Amino acid sequence: MSRLKTLVLLLFSCTYLFSEDLENYEVITVVSSIPKASNEIIIAVDKINRDFLDKTQPKDLSSLLRENLAIDVSSNGGMGQLSSTFLRGSNSNHTLVKVNGIKINPSTAGGASIYNLDSDLISNIEIGYGPLSAVHGSTALGGVIDISTRSQIQRSNSSVGFSIGPDSFGKELIRFNQQFTESSFLNIGLSRTNTDGYPVLTTSTLDRGYENTTIIGNLEVNSKFGNFELSSWSANGTVEYLVFGSPVSQEYENYAYGLENSNHVEGILSYKINITTSKDLIEQNNPNFLGQLDLTNTKRDSLELIVSEMQIFNNPEDFVLGAHIEDEAVDYSSYGTLYEEKITTKSFFGSSSLSFLNTDINTSFRNSDHEIYKSNLSWNFEILKDLNESWRIGISSGSSFRSPVSSELFGFGGNVNLEPEINRSREINLKRTLQNADLSLLIFRSNFTNLINFDYQDYVLKNINKASNKGLEVRYKLQKEDWDLLMIVKAQDPKDETGNQLLRRSKKSASFTLSRELNGFIATANLSYFGERVDFGGINLPSFNLVNIALTKDFNKKFNLSLKLENIMDKDYFTAATSNDFYANQGRSAWLKINYELGE
């Protein structure tokens, strides 16, 4: 802990040495129903843009979250293998994942398929930590990861890209952007990824491969009837893996399509309507012990209306109201358990703001009416106080929930009397936001109740577990002339009701990413550290640290080359294990990427 205190003091000193007292705020969308400037945000948020992704060159989203944001992410082997994300010590199914604002979490076991998202087609990532169900609904217990594939620069161009790496890795990528008029823009991207993979277990000799085809699209049209935006993301392919040491494979398909219409009705109100549909499908290629081919298929349709700037209020900009309806259909077949079910959830939500004496008070709520367990209320209360021109302090408290998914209600050991899992959390955040630097020092405490687990006496799922977490997080971001720095340090104590450390969650983690321009090259160094963790059966997962280096070079306006050197110390490290083995991770490796812009 003494080292952590020393680092915190050093970060405070750095802000005075390298920062300028000028304001330059980012726009944040993940923690509220309408976008806000970063200086108005109270809870912890990480935002990654395309420029950061180009500099760090992550091979996939899982490695980006772990190595650059110090987030606990476990992986069952190499690229495309099952990954689990643990935000703030919460369970892997307590993180809500959205693509272009559309929920992609399945209604079966586990979390969202982040391992099928191509990081080369991502333009922006926002991660909000803590209870966010009042804004996003079910599953946002530990936080929300919102991934955007929308182009950040609207200009006409097209490009092709090629990547090679270890284990016969290859990727082809095509992008097309077209600015038709001042009020219409089209963005399309396509990538194809193939790798033979490597043995996913340390004692195995079987390579496990992965194939992925991803297509993204975004069409924006501004007219007198409002702004219209059509977004799409789809991914499909094959992944090979092991079940009790035996080689198997599965086909997968994910998509998220959305249509948004937003408009301002002069003198009355502003509104936004979202119509979305998403799918998470997994089909096994190998029969189970009954000779059946298992599948899980979640299909979700939703309609959302958000109203703001309502002129009936004295301060219309301070009130937001909304309604959301979601229809979820699940087709499930796993080891002899089969069902088809539909669940409808209706929600009403809102938020309000009040400012006085350099203090902002924000409240938000959501009342959700679930078809099975009926009503549930989630809420957030936040206070943000200006200490001086540079420093602000925020205090927040909230309650979030995760609805029991269909496999818990109707699958093996299912129980239709299950209640939502609940997280009640508090956070104090001290911030310094300037033109070229952001510093955040926060402490938090979370209590998870009604956690769903299997009762082996009655042989049924019940709300019988509890867990808690408390911790300290430090974030420091600096942009100074020709170099950038991002540093994140976390210390937490995730434990169950008996005091045991929660599985696959570390007590200490840190990441350090430094980019600098050198003789026409952009060099980026990344160092990350994770403390000891435990896995099922009490298996110890040792602490580890990684060193990655990335180099990018623009040879001219059209030709760009990138080289990523991963795990250059060739460390053997493990984020997950079986009862008698460890899942392997990538050793020392090199990844080369070439991008060429077509046309004038």
C-alpha positions as CSV (number, residue, x, y, z in Angstrom):
1,M,0.0,0.0,0.0
2,S,3.0,2.3,0.6
3,R,4.0,2.1,-3.1
4,L,0.4,3.0,-4.1
5,K,0.5,6.1,-1.8
6,T,3.8,7.1,-3.3
7,L,2.4,6.8,-6.8
8,V,-0.7,8.8,-6.0
9,L,1.5,11.6,-4.6
10,L,3.6,11.5,-7.7
11,L,0.6,11.8,-10.0
12,F,-0.7,14.8,-8.0
13,S,2.7,16.5,-8.5
14,C,2.8,15.7,-12.2
15,T,-0.5,17.5,-12.8
16,Y,1.2,20.7,-11.6
17,L,4.4,20.2,-13.6
18,F,2.9,19.3,-17.0
19,S,-0.7,20.7,-17.0
20,E,-2.1,24.0,-18.2
21,D,-5.1,25.6,-16.6
22,L,-7.3,25.6,-19.7
23,E,-10.4,23.5,-20.2
24,N,-11.0,20.9,-22.9
25,Y,-13.8,18.5,-22.1
26,E,-14.7,15.2,-23.9
27,V,-18.3,14.3,-24.5
28,I,-19.4,11.2,-22.5
29,T,-22.6,9.2,-23.4
30,V,-22.4,6.0,-21.3
31,V,-23.5,7.3,-17.9
32,S,-26.6,9.3,-18.7
33,S,-29.6,9.3,-21.1
34,I,-28.2,12.3,-23.0
35,P,-24.6,13.2,-23.7
36,K,-22.6,15.2,-21.1
37,A,-19.3,16.9,-21.0
38,S,-16.6,15.0,-19.0
39,N,-16.4,17.8,-16.4
40,E,-20.1,17.1,-15.5
41,I,-19.5,13.4,-14.9
42,I,-19.2,12.2,-11.3
43,I,-18.5,8.5,-11.5
44,A,-15.5,6.8,-13.1
45,V,-15.4,6.6,-16.9
46,D,-12.7,5.4,-19.3
47,K,-12.9,6.6,-22.9
48,I,-10.8,5.1,-25.7
49,N,-10.8,6.7,-29.2
50,R,-9.6,5.5,-32.6
51,D,-6.3,7.4,-32.2
52,F,-5.5,5.5,-29.0
53,L,-6.4,2.2,-30.8
54,D,-4.1,3.0,-33.7
55,K,-1.2,3.7,-31.4
56,T,-1.6,0.6,-29.2
57,Q,-2.7,-1.8,-31.9
58,P,-4.6,-4.3,-29.7
59,K,-5.1,-7.7,-31.3
60,D,-8.5,-8.0,-29.7
61,L,-10.9,-6.2,-27.3
62,S,-10.1,-8.5,-24.4
63,S,-6.3,-7.7,-24.5
64,L,-7.1,-4.0,-24.8
65,L,-9.3,-4.0,-21.6
66,R,-6.8,-6.0,-19.6
67,E,-3.5,-4.4,-20.7
68,N,-4.5,-0.8,-21.2
69,L,-7.3,-0.3,-18.7
70,A,-6.2,-2.7,-15.9
71,I,-9.5,-4.6,-16.0
72,D,-9.7,-8.2,-14.9
73,V,-10.4,-10.2,-18.1
74,S,-10.0,-14.0,-18.1
75,S,-9.6,-16.0,-21.3
76,N,-9.9,-19.7,-22.1
77,G,-7.0,-19.6,-24.4
78,G,-6.2,-17.7,-27.6
79,M,-8.1,-15.5,-30.0
80,G,-11.9,-16.1,-30.2
81,Q,-11.9,-18.3,-27.1
82,L,-14.4,-17.5,-24.3
83,S,-13.5,-14.4,-22.3
84,S,-15.0,-13.0,-19.2
85,T,-14.9,-9.4,-18.0
86,F,-15.1,-8.4,-14.3
87,L,-15.7,-4.7,-13.7
88,R,-15.2,-3.6,-10.1
89,G,-15.1,-7.1,-8.8
90,S,-18.6,-8.0,-10.1
91,N,-19.4,-11.2,-11.9
92,S,-18.8,-11.7,-15.6
93,N,-22.5,-11.5,-16.3
94,H,-22.8,-8.2,-14.4
95,T,-21.2,-6.1,-17.2
96,L,-23.6,-4.7,-19.8
97,V,-22.1,-4.6,-23.2
98,K,-23.6,-2.4,-26.0
99,V,-22.6,-2.0,-29.6
100,N,-23.7,1.4,-31.0
101,G,-26.0,1.7,-27.9
102,I,-27.6,-1.8,-28.5
103,K,-27.4,-4.5,-25.8
104,I,-25.7,-7.7,-27.0
105,N,-25.6,-9.7,-23.8
106,P,-27.2,-13.2,-24.2
107,S,-30.1,-14.4,-22.0
108,T,-28.2,-17.6,-21.2
109,A,-25.1,-18.3,-19.1
110,G,-22.1,-16.0,-19.3
111,G,-21.5,-12.5,-20.6
112,A,-21.5,-10.8,-23.9
113,S,-19.3,-12.1,-26.8
114,I,-16.7,-9.4,-26.7
115,Y,-14.2,-11.8,-28.3
116,N,-16.1,-11.6,-31.6
117,L,-15.7,-7.8,-31.8
118,D,-13.0,-6.8,-34.3
119,S,-10.9,-4.0,-32.6
120,D,-9.8,-2.7,-36.1
121,L,-13.5,-1.7,-36.8
122,I,-14.0,0.0,-33.5
123,S,-13.9,3.8,-33.4
124,N,-14.7,4.6,-29.8
125,I,-15.1,2.8,-26.5
126,E,-16.7,4.2,-23.3
127,I,-16.7,2.2,-20.0
128,G,-18.8,3.4,-17.1
129,Y,-18.1,1.8,-13.7
130,G,-20.5,1.2,-10.9
131,P,-24.3,0.8,-10.8
132,L,-25.8,2.1,-14.0
133,S,-29.2,0.3,-14.3
134,A,-31.1,3.5,-13.8
135,V,-29.7,4.6,-17.2
136,H,-29.3,1.2,-19.0
137,G,-31.6,-1.3,-17.3
138,S,-30.7,-4.9,-16.4
139,T,-27.2,-6.3,-16.1
140,A,-25.4,-2.9,-15.4
141,L,-24.4,-4.0,-11.9
142,G,-20.6,-3.6,-12.3
143,G,-20.8,-1.1,-15.2
144,V,-21.4,-0.7,-18.9
145,I,-19.1,-1.1,-21.9
146,D,-20.4,0.8,-24.9
147,I,-18.6,0.2,-28.2
148,S,-19.1,2.5,-31.3
149,T,-18.3,1.5,-34.9
150,R,-19.4,4.9,-36.2
151,S,-16.8,6.9,-38.1
152,Q,-15.5,9.8,-36.1
153,I,-14.3,11.8,-39.2
154,Q,-16.9,12.4,-41.9
155,R,-15.0,12.6,-45.1
156,S,-15.1,10.5,-48.3
157,N,-12.3,8.0,-48.6
158,S,-11.7,4.2,-48.9
159,S,-8.9,2.0,-47.7
160,V,-7.7,-1.6,-47.6
161,G,-5.7,-3.3,-44.9
162,F,-3.8,-6.5,-44.3
163,S,-2.5,-8.0,-41.1
164,I,-0.3,-11.0,-40.3
165,G,0.8,-12.6,-37.0
166,P,1.7,-15.8,-35.3
167,D,-0.2,-19.1,-35.7
168,S,-1.0,-18.4,-39.4
169,F,-2.9,-15.3,-38.4
170,G,-4.2,-13.3,-41.3
171,K,-6.7,-10.5,-41.7
172,E,-8.1,-8.5,-44.7
173,L,-10.0,-5.3,-44.1
174,I,-11.9,-2.9,-46.3
175,R,-13.4,0.5,-45.4
176,F,-15.5,2.8,-47.4
177,N,-16.7,6.3,-46.3
178,Q,-18.8,8.5,-48.5
179,Q,-20.0,12.1,-47.8
180,F,-22.9,12.4,-50.2
181,T,-24.0,15.9,-49.1
182,E,-23.5,18.1,-46.1
183,S,-26.4,16.3,-44.4
184,S,-25.8,12.6,-45.4
185,F,-22.8,10.3,-44.7
186,L,-22.3,6.5,-45.2
187,N,-19.6,4.4,-43.5
188,I,-19.1,0.7,-44.3
189,G,-16.4,-1.7,-43.1
190,L,-15.6,-5.4,-43.7
191,S,-13.0,-7.6,-42.1
192,R,-12.1,-11.3,-42.4
193,T,-9.9,-13.0,-39.8
194,N,-8.4,-16.4,-39.8
195,T,-5.9,-18.1,-37.4
196,D,-4.9,-21.7,-36.8
197,G,-4.5,-20.8,-33.1
198,Y,-2.4,-22.6,-30.6
199,P,-3.0,-25.2,-27.9
200,V,-5.4,-23.5,-25.4
201,L,-4.3,-25.7,-22.5
202,T,-0.7,-25.8,-21.3
203,T,-0.6,-29.7,-21.4
204,S,-2.4,-29.9,-24.8
205,T,-0.8,-30.2,-28.3
206,L,-4.0,-29.4,-30.2
207,D,-4.2,-26.1,-32.0
208,R,-7.6,-24.4,-31.7
209,G,-8.4,-22.1,-34.6
210,Y,-10.8,-19.1,-35.1
211,E,-12.5,-17.5,-38.1
212,N,-14.4,-14.3,-38.1
213,T,-16.2,-12.2,-40.7
214,T,-17.4,-8.8,-39.4
215,I,-19.4,-6.2,-41.3
216,I,-20.2,-2.7,-39.9
217,G,-22.3,0.1,-41.4
218,N,-23.6,3.5,-40.5
219,L,-25.8,5.8,-42.5
220,E,-26.6,9.3,-41.2
221,V,-29.2,11.7,-42.8
222,N,-30.1,15.1,-41.4
223,S,-33.4,16.5,-42.7
224,K,-36.3,18.8,-41.7
225,F,-37.9,15.7,-40.1
226,G,-34.9,15.3,-37.7
227,N,-31.7,13.4,-37.7
228,F,-31.8,9.7,-38.8
229,E,-29.1,7.2,-38.1
230,L,-29.0,3.6,-39.2
231,S,-26.2,1.5,-37.6
232,S,-25.3,-2.1,-38.0
233,W,-22.7,-4.6,-36.7
234,S,-22.6,-8.3,-37.5
235,A,-20.1,-11.0,-36.9
236,N,-20.1,-14.7,-37.7
237,G,-17.6,-17.5,-38.0
238,T,-16.2,-20.6,-36.3
239,V,-14.3,-21.2,-33.1
240,E,-12.5,-24.4,-32.1
241,Y,-12.0,-25.2,-28.4
242,L,-11.8,-28.1,-26.0
243,V,-14.4,-29.8,-23.7
244,F,-12.8,-32.0,-21.1
245,G,-9.7,-32.3,-23.4
246,S,-11.7,-33.3,-26.5
247,P,-11.6,-31.1,-29.6
248,V,-15.0,-29.5,-30.5
249,S,-16.1,-26.5,-32.5
250,Q,-19.1,-24.2,-32.8
251,E,-20.6,-21.7,-35.3
252,Y,-21.6,-18.3,-34.0
253,E,-23.6,-15.3,-35.3
254,N,-23.9,-12.0,-33.6
255,Y,-25.6,-8.8,-34.8
256,A,-26.9,-5.5,-33.6
257,Y,-29.0,-3.3,-35.8
258,G,-30.5,0.1,-34.8
259,L,-32.5,3.0,-36.2
260,E,-32.4,6.3,-34.3
261,N,-34.5,9.4,-35.0
262,S,-33.7,12.6,-33.0
263,N,-35.3,16.0,-33.4
264,H,-35.8,19.3,-31.7
265,V,-39.4,20.7,-31.8
266,E,-38.9,24.4,-31.4
267,G,-40.6,25.8,-28.3
268,I,-41.9,22.3,-27.2
269,L,-39.2,19.6,-26.6
270,S,-36.4,17.4,-28.0
271,Y,-36.9,13.7,-28.5
272,K,-35.0,10.6,-29.5
273,I,-36.5,7.3,-30.7
274,N,-34.4,4.2,-30.9
275,I,-35.6,1.0,-32.6
276,T,-33.1,-1.9,-32.2
277,T,-32.7,-5.6,-32.8
278,S,-29.9,-8.0,-31.8
279,K,-29.0,-11.6,-31.9
280,D,-26.6,-14.0,-30.1
281,L,-26.5,-17.4,-31.7
282,I,-24.2,-20.4,-31.0
283,E,-24.6,-23.7,-32.8
284,Q,-22.5,-26.7,-31.8
285,N,-20.9,-28.8,-34.5
286,N,-20.4,-31.8,-32.3
287,P,-23.3,-33.8,-30.8
288,N,-23.7,-34.1,-27.0
289,F,-24.0,-37.4,-25.1
290,L,-27.6,-37.7,-26.3
291,G,-26.5,-37.4,-29.9
292,Q,-28.1,-33.8,-30.2
293,L,-26.5,-30.7,-31.5
294,D,-26.9,-28.0,-28.8
295,L,-27.6,-24.3,-29.5
296,T,-28.4,-21.1,-27.7
297,N,-30.1,-18.3,-29.5
298,T,-31.1,-15.0,-28.0
299,K,-33.2,-12.6,-30.1
300,R,-34.0,-9.2,-28.7
301,D,-36.1,-6.3,-30.0
302,S,-36.6,-3.0,-28.3
303,L,-38.2,0.4,-28.6
304,E,-37.0,3.4,-26.6
305,L,-38.3,7.0,-26.4
306,I,-36.3,9.7,-24.6
307,V,-37.7,13.2,-24.2
308,S,-35.7,16.2,-23.0
309,E,-35.8,20.1,-23.0
310,M,-39.5,20.0,-22.2
311,Q,-40.8,23.6,-22.1
312,I,-43.4,22.8,-19.5
313,F,-40.6,23.1,-16.9
314,N,-39.0,26.3,-15.7
315,N,-35.6,24.8,-16.4
316,P,-36.3,22.4,-19.3
317,E,-32.7,21.4,-19.8
318,D,-32.6,19.8,-16.3
319,F,-35.3,17.1,-16.9
320,V,-35.2,13.9,-19.0
321,L,-38.0,11.3,-19.2
322,G,-38.1,8.0,-21.2
323,A,-39.8,4.7,-21.8
324,H,-38.4,1.5,-23.0
325,I,-40.0,-1.9,-24.0
326,E,-37.9,-5.0,-24.7
327,D,-39.1,-8.3,-26.2
328,E,-36.6,-11.2,-25.7
329,A,-37.0,-14.6,-27.3
330,V,-34.7,-17.5,-26.4
331,D,-34.3,-20.9,-28.1
332,Y,-32.2,-23.1,-25.8
333,S,-30.8,-26.6,-26.1
334,S,-28.0,-27.8,-23.9
335,Y,-27.2,-31.4,-22.8
336,G,-30.8,-32.5,-22.9
337,T,-32.4,-29.3,-21.5
338,L,-34.6,-27.7,-24.1
339,Y,-37.0,-24.7,-24.0
340,E,-38.3,-21.8,-26.0
341,E,-39.5,-18.8,-24.0
342,K,-40.4,-15.1,-24.6
343,I,-40.0,-12.4,-21.9
344,T,-41.2,-8.8,-22.1
345,T,-39.8,-6.0,-19.9
346,K,-41.3,-2.5,-19.8
347,S,-39.4,0.4,-18.2
348,F,-40.1,4.0,-17.3
349,F,-37.1,6.1,-16.5
350,G,-36.0,9.7,-15.9
351,S,-33.4,12.1,-14.5
352,S,-33.3,15.6,-13.1
353,S,-30.5,18.1,-12.3
354,L,-30.3,21.0,-9.8
355,S,-27.4,23.5,-9.5
356,F,-26.7,26.0,-6.7
357,L,-23.6,27.4,-4.9
358,N,-21.2,25.7,-7.4
359,T,-22.8,22.4,-6.6
360,D,-24.6,20.1,-9.0
361,I,-27.1,17.5,-7.8
362,N,-28.3,14.8,-10.2
363,T,-30.9,12.1,-9.7
364,S,-32.0,9.3,-12.0
365,F,-34.3,6.3,-11.7
366,R,-35.8,3.4,-13.6
367,N,-38.8,1.4,-12.8
368,S,-38.7,-1.9,-14.7
369,D,-41.8,-4.2,-15.0
370,H,-40.5,-7.7,-15.8
371,E,-42.9,-10.3,-17.1
372,I,-41.9,-12.9,-14.5
373,Y,-40.9,-11.2,-11.2
374,K,-42.8,-7.9,-11.9
375,S,-41.5,-4.5,-10.6
376,N,-38.0,-3.4,-9.7
377,L,-36.7,0.1,-9.0
378,S,-33.1,1.2,-9.7
379,W,-31.7,4.7,-8.9
380,N,-28.7,6.9,-8.7
381,F,-28.0,10.0,-6.6
382,E,-25.0,12.3,-7.3
383,I,-23.5,15.5,-5.9
384,L,-20.7,17.3,-7.7
385,K,-19.0,20.3,-6.0
386,D,-16.5,22.8,-7.4
387,L,-13.6,23.2,-4.9
388,N,-11.8,25.8,-7.1
389,E,-11.3,26.4,-10.9
390,S,-9.5,23.1,-11.4
391,W,-10.6,20.7,-8.6
392,R,-14.0,19.1,-8.2
393,I,-15.3,16.4,-5.8
394,G,-18.2,14.1,-6.5
395,I,-20.2,11.8,-4.3
396,S,-22.5,9.2,-5.7
397,S,-24.7,6.4,-4.5
398,G,-26.9,4.0,-6.5
399,S,-28.7,0.7,-6.8
400,S,-28.6,-1.5,-9.9
401,F,-29.9,-4.9,-10.8
402,R,-29.6,-7.9,-13.1
403,S,-32.8,-9.7,-14.1
404,P,-32.5,-13.6,-13.9
405,V,-31.9,-14.7,-17.5
406,S,-34.0,-17.3,-19.2
407,S,-31.6,-20.2,-18.6
408,E,-31.9,-19.5,-14.9
409,L,-35.7,-19.3,-15.0
410,F,-36.4,-22.2,-17.3
411,G,-33.2,-24.2,-17.8
412,F,-31.5,-26.9,-15.7
413,G,-32.3,-26.2,-12.1
414,G,-34.4,-23.2,-13.2
415,N,-36.6,-21.3,-10.8
416,V,-39.3,-18.9,-11.9
417,N,-39.4,-17.5,-8.4
418,L,-35.9,-15.9,-8.7
419,E,-35.5,-12.2,-7.8
420,P,-33.1,-9.8,-9.5
421,E,-29.5,-9.6,-8.3
422,I,-28.8,-6.3,-6.7
423,N,-25.7,-4.0,-6.3
424,R,-25.8,-1.0,-4.0
425,S,-22.7,1.1,-4.4
426,R,-21.1,4.3,-3.2
427,E,-18.3,6.3,-4.6
428,I,-16.3,9.5,-3.8
429,N,-14.3,10.9,-6.7
430,L,-11.8,13.8,-6.6
431,K,-11.0,15.2,-10.1
432,R,-8.7,17.7,-11.7
433,T,-9.6,18.3,-15.3
434,L,-7.4,20.6,-17.5
435,Q,-6.7,21.2,-21.1
436,N,-4.1,18.5,-21.5
437,A,-4.4,16.4,-18.3
438,D,-7.1,14.6,-16.3
439,L,-6.5,13.2,-12.8
440,S,-9.1,11.2,-10.9
441,L,-8.7,9.7,-7.4
442,L,-11.7,7.7,-6.1
443,I,-12.8,5.3,-3.5
444,F,-15.8,3.0,-3.8
445,R,-17.7,0.3,-1.9
446,S,-20.2,-2.2,-3.4
447,N,-22.5,-4.7,-1.8
448,F,-24.0,-7.5,-4.0
449,T,-27.1,-9.3,-2.7
450,N,-29.6,-11.8,-4.0
451,L,-26.8,-13.4,-6.1
452,I,-28.1,-16.5,-7.9
453,N,-26.4,-19.8,-7.2
454,F,-27.2,-23.5,-7.2
455,D,-28.7,-25.0,-4.0
456,Y,-27.5,-28.6,-4.0
457,Q,-30.0,-29.5,-1.2
458,D,-33.1,-28.6,-3.2
459,Y,-31.3,-29.0,-6.5
460,V,-32.5,-25.7,-7.8
461,L,-31.2,-22.1,-8.4
462,K,-31.9,-19.6,-5.6
463,N,-31.0,-16.1,-4.5
464,I,-28.6,-17.3,-1.7
465,N,-25.2,-15.6,-2.2
466,K,-23.7,-12.2,-1.2
467,A,-20.5,-10.5,-2.1
468,S,-18.8,-7.2,-1.5
469,N,-16.0,-5.1,-2.9
470,K,-14.2,-1.9,-1.8
471,G,-11.3,-0.2,-3.4
472,L,-9.2,2.7,-4.6
473,E,-8.7,3.7,-8.2
474,V,-6.3,6.3,-9.7
475,R,-6.5,7.5,-13.3
476,Y,-4.1,10.0,-14.9
477,K,-4.2,11.0,-18.6
478,L,-1.8,13.5,-20.1
479,Q,-1.4,14.8,-23.6
480,K,1.6,17.0,-24.0
481,E,2.9,18.1,-27.5
482,D,4.1,15.0,-29.2
483,W,3.5,12.4,-26.5
484,D,0.6,10.9,-24.5
485,L,0.4,9.1,-21.2
486,L,-2.4,7.0,-19.7
487,M,-1.9,5.5,-16.2
488,I,-4.4,3.5,-14.2
489,V,-3.9,2.0,-10.8
490,K,-6.5,-0.1,-8.9
491,A,-6.6,-1.7,-5.5
492,Q,-9.7,-3.6,-4.4
493,D,-10.9,-6.4,-2.1
494,P,-13.5,-8.5,-3.9
495,K,-14.8,-11.2,-1.5
496,D,-17.8,-13.4,-0.9
497,E,-19.8,-13.5,2.3
498,T,-17.3,-15.9,3.9
499,G,-14.4,-13.6,3.2
500,N,-12.8,-15.6,0.4
501,Q,-11.4,-13.7,-2.6
502,L,-13.8,-13.8,-5.6
503,L,-12.7,-16.1,-8.5
504,R,-10.5,-14.7,-11.2
505,R,-10.5,-11.2,-9.7
506,S,-7.2,-9.6,-8.6
507,K,-6.7,-7.3,-5.6
508,K,-4.2,-5.1,-7.4
509,S,-3.8,-4.2,-11.0
510,A,-2.2,-1.4,-13.0
511,S,-1.5,-0.3,-16.5
512,F,0.9,2.3,-18.0
513,T,0.7,3.4,-21.7
514,L,3.1,5.9,-23.1
515,S,3.1,7.1,-26.7
516,R,5.7,9.4,-28.3
517,E,6.6,10.6,-31.8
518,L,10.2,9.7,-32.7
519,N,11.6,10.6,-36.1
520,G,8.3,10.1,-38.0
521,F,7.4,7.0,-36.0
522,I,4.9,6.8,-33.2
523,A,6.2,4.5,-30.5
524,T,3.9,3.2,-27.8
525,A,5.0,1.2,-24.7
526,N,2.5,-0.6,-22.5
527,L,3.2,-2.1,-19.1
528,S,0.6,-3.9,-17.1
529,Y,0.4,-5.8,-13.8
530,F,-2.1,-8.0,-12.1
531,G,-1.9,-9.5,-8.6
532,E,-2.7,-13.1,-7.6
533,R,-6.1,-14.5,-8.2
534,V,-7.8,-17.8,-7.5
535,D,-9.9,-20.0,-9.8
536,F,-12.4,-22.9,-9.3
537,G,-11.1,-25.6,-7.0
538,G,-8.9,-23.2,-5.1
539,I,-6.3,-23.1,-7.9
540,N,-3.9,-20.2,-7.6
541,L,-3.4,-18.0,-10.6
542,P,0.0,-16.3,-10.0
543,S,0.6,-12.5,-10.4
544,F,2.0,-11.4,-13.7
545,N,3.3,-8.4,-15.6
546,L,3.4,-7.8,-19.4
547,V,5.4,-5.5,-21.6
548,N,4.1,-4.6,-25.1
549,I,5.6,-2.2,-27.7
550,A,3.9,-0.8,-30.8
551,L,5.4,1.2,-33.7
552,T,3.4,3.0,-36.4
553,K,4.6,4.9,-39.4
554,D,2.9,7.0,-42.0
555,F,5.1,6.8,-45.1
556,N,2.8,9.2,-47.0
557,K,-0.8,10.3,-46.9
558,K,-1.9,6.9,-48.2
559,F,0.5,4.2,-46.8
560,N,0.6,3.3,-43.1
561,L,2.5,0.4,-41.4
562,S,2.2,-0.8,-37.8
563,L,4.2,-3.4,-35.9
564,K,3.1,-4.7,-32.5
565,L,5.5,-6.7,-30.3
566,E,3.5,-8.5,-27.7
567,N,4.7,-10.0,-24.4
568,I,8.3,-9.2,-25.3
569,M,9.5,-10.7,-22.0
570,D,7.8,-14.0,-23.1
571,K,6.0,-14.4,-19.8
572,D,3.9,-17.5,-19.1
573,Y,0.8,-16.0,-17.5
574,F,-2.6,-17.4,-16.7
575,T,-6.0,-15.7,-16.3
576,A,-8.1,-19.0,-16.0
577,A,-7.6,-22.6,-15.2
578,T,-9.3,-26.0,-15.2
579,S,-9.2,-28.5,-12.4
580,N,-5.8,-29.8,-13.5
581,D,-4.4,-27.4,-16.1
582,F,-4.0,-23.8,-17.0
583,Y,-5.4,-22.0,-20.1
584,A,-2.5,-20.6,-22.1
585,N,-2.0,-17.1,-23.3
586,Q,0.1,-15.7,-26.2
587,G,3.8,-15.8,-25.7
588,R,6.3,-13.4,-27.3
589,S,4.9,-12.5,-30.7
590,A,4.9,-10.0,-33.6
591,W,1.9,-8.6,-35.4
592,L,2.3,-6.6,-38.6
593,K,-0.4,-4.4,-40.2
594,I,-0.4,-2.5,-43.5
595,N,-3.1,0.0,-44.5
596,Y,-3.4,1.7,-47.8
597,E,-5.9,4.5,-48.7
598,L,-7.4,4.4,-52.1
599,G,-8.4,7.2,-54.4
600,E,-7.3,10.8,-54.4
